[in-house]
């Protein structure tokens, strides 16, 4: 495994993404950040804190965690999907994840979000875009584009979820793993 982003690079990428979110949305009014469980939620909380610094005096941006497991089409799930407790109706939802690869996690997240209500718009923020999409999904905000081979993997580590220093690593995997 070789490190492609250290803690400072992760911090800079998130700061840039937060500025881009505020600029595109003309502030933070009506925003809600929805982080895909586990690392997406951590990144969403960090983005919300940075947005609070960028837009002082604005209301704090709400953050919600989303478990996409029941909506995945590549894993067996329950026949009845629970309705997520998300306040998304007529709001701008910024969906946050650590890595985008095939797009299937994002598709599952979109299904889950729409089962909770109809947002005004959904935007996608990712720390790393590694390519190889299987669905026509493209992030609005990207921390780093990392062209990869299918035989490579991208590992994101965050102090809150992994108990180690922030960073992103690129390595080899067995054929077909992500």
WOGIMO-V172723 format. One record per helix or strand of 2 or more residues. SS is the DSSP state (h for helix, s for strand). FROM is the first residue (numbers start at 0). TO is the last residue. Records with the same first field share a line. If there is no record, write none. Layout:
SS->FROM-TO, FROM-TO
//
This chain:
s->1-4, 30-35, 61-65, 91-99, 120-128, 140-144, 151-156, 166-171
h->6-23, 38-53, 68-70, 103-115, 158-161
//
